[in-house]
Amino acid sequence: MFHKKPLAIIATIIIPLLAISIAIAGKGHEYKEKLISRNGRDQISLSEGTKIIFPSKCVSEDTLVSIERNTIDSRKVDFTFQPHGLQFNKPVEIKLSWSSLKNVEPEDLILYYYNDEIGEWVEETKAVWKNNQKHCELRIKHFSSYYYSRR
């Protein structure tokens, strides 16, 4: 009888709380991964418009890549690309969407990237801002992390 009570507590209290936590976290979070072929052109996209476009032969071997987006309290959205630091044979195009941020104008945002060489976040100045599509476009030679923040 002693063993049934802890299981009943888990089933009736903890599991529903965990489900609620996952549902809440899911609204501001998205993750996708894909095996990119070394020979073909490919892409990986998130539902809100963020995407990576891989030209053919940009990787030397088939490579599992991932993209993760976290929107934090309507003030910040960050993007993590894995494997971190992956070097490309040809530039890869990324489109970083800010559409998950509500009530924001493009001029209110700053885009940063993590500079591994100096170990700091640096403002991204080479991005092309596509205001009507609510994203920035970049051509990159390696994976890094990025985030938008309100000014």
C-alpha positions in Angstrom: 0.0 0.0 0.0 2.9 2.4 0.8 4.2 2.2 -2.8 0.8 3.1 -4.4 0.6 6.5 -2.8 3.8 8.0 -4.3 2.7 6.7 -7.7 -0.8 8.2 -7.2 0.8 11.5 -6.4 2.9 11.4 -9.5 0.0 10.5 -11.7 -2.5 13.0 -10.3 -0.3 16.0 -9.5 3.2 16.0 -11.1 2.3 14.7 -14.6 -0.4 17.3 -15.2 1.9 20.1 -14.0 4.7 18.8 -16.3 2.3 18.8 -19.2 1.3 22.4 -18.4 4.9 23.5 -18.2 5.7 22.0 -21.5 2.7 23.6 -23.2 3.7 27.0 -21.8 7.3 26.7 -22.8 6.3 25.5 -26.2 4.7 28.8 -27.2 8.1 30.6 -27.3 10.3 27.7 -28.3 10.8 25.7 -31.5 13.5 23.2 -32.5 14.2 21.3 -35.7 17.0 19.1 -36.9 17.8 17.7 -40.3 20.5 15.6 -42.0 22.0 17.8 -44.7 23.5 16.0 -47.7 27.0 17.0 -48.8 25.8 16.8 -52.5 22.4 18.5 -52.5 20.9 21.9 -51.9 18.7 21.8 -48.8 17.0 23.9 -46.1 15.6 23.7 -42.6 12.8 26.0 -41.6 10.9 27.0 -38.4 7.2 27.8 -38.5 7.6 31.5 -37.9 9.9 32.0 -40.9 13.4 31.4 -39.7 15.4 29.2 -42.1 18.8 28.1 -43.2 19.4 27.5 -46.9 22.3 25.2 -47.7 23.8 25.3 -51.2 25.1 22.1 -52.6 28.5 20.9 -51.4 28.6 23.4 -48.5 29.5 20.6 -46.1 32.2 17.9 -46.7 30.1 15.1 -45.4 26.4 14.5 -44.6 25.9 16.5 -41.4 23.1 16.6 -38.8 22.2 20.2 -38.1 19.7 21.9 -35.9 18.1 25.2 -35.3 16.4 26.3 -32.0 14.4 29.5 -31.4 13.5 30.8 -27.9 11.3 33.8 -27.5 11.7 35.4 -24.1 9.0 37.7 -22.8 8.4 39.7 -26.0 11.7 41.5 -25.5 14.2 39.0 -26.9 14.3 36.1 -29.4 17.5 34.0 -29.6 18.6 31.4 -32.2 21.0 28.6 -31.7 22.5 26.7 -34.6 24.2 23.3 -34.0 26.8 22.0 -34.3 28.1 25.3 -33.0 31.1 26.5 -35.0 30.4 24.2 -38.0 32.5 25.5 -40.9 31.0 25.6 -44.4 32.8 25.2 -47.7 30.4 27.8 -49.2 28.4 30.6 -47.5 25.0 29.5 -46.1 22.1 31.8 -46.1 20.1 32.3 -42.9 16.9 34.2 -42.4 16.2 35.2 -38.7 12.6 36.1 -38.1 11.5 38.5 -35.4 7.8 37.7 -36.0 7.5 35.9 -32.6 8.1 39.3 -30.9 4.8 41.2 -30.5 4.3 45.0 -31.0 7.8 45.7 -32.2 9.0 47.8 -35.1 12.3 46.9 -36.9 13.9 50.1 -35.8 13.3 49.0 -32.2 15.5 45.9 -32.6 19.2 45.2 -32.5 20.6 41.9 -33.9 23.6 40.4 -32.0 25.8 37.4 -32.7 28.2 35.5 -30.4 31.9 36.2 -31.5 33.8 33.1 -30.3 37.2 34.8 -30.9 36.6 37.5 -28.3 34.0 35.6 -26.2 31.4 38.4 -26.4 28.1 39.3 -28.0 28.6 41.8 -30.9 26.1 43.8 -32.9 25.6 42.2 -36.3 26.1 45.0 -38.9 26.1 42.9 -42.2 22.5 41.7 -42.0 20.0 42.8 -44.7 16.8 43.9 -42.9 13.6 42.8 -44.7 11.1 44.8 -42.7 8.0 43.6 -44.6 8.9 40.0 -44.1 10.0 40.6 -40.4 13.4 39.0 -40.8 17.1 39.7 -41.4 19.1 37.8 -44.0 22.8 36.9 -43.6 25.3 34.8 -45.5 27.5 33.0 -43.0 30.6 30.7 -43.2 30.1 29.0 -39.8 27.3 28.4 -37.3 27.1 30.8 -34.3 24.3 32.0 -32.0 22.2 35.1 -32.6 19.5 37.1 -30.8 17.3 40.1 -31.4 16.8 42.5 -28.5 14.8 45.6 -28.1 16.7 48.9 -27.9 
